[in-house]
């Protein structure tokens, strides 16, 4: 089963994302801040991750993941509220794989991740 982490400061975003992604057969964990996310990696890195651009330390979290031995394999989606080019480029430079616009919903998450949950 593919592991997925949502690192977002919003309880609502994490809960909605967890519910939808769990229904898509991901094993989902959550973190409300960058340090909590890093501490959860002691048990292994996720295959996929959503990182809230508004979270303090978001870019550092992405860079820290990329610096880990298997961190280059994690698909990191930098989650932004608007398509701000400066913010998108900062996420890309830190190592984000792709971007998601917030708020996301079932349709968006299913379109982006629906066929990836069972792929190994």
PyMOL commands that set and color helices and strands:
alter all, ss='L'
color gray80, all
select helices_A, chain A and resi 11-23+34-43+58-67+71-73+85-94+106-113
alter helices_A, ss='H'
color red, helices_A
select strands_A, chain A and resi 3-7+27-31+48-52+75-80+98-101
alter strands_A, ss='S'
color yellow, strands_A
deselect
rebuild
show_as cartoon
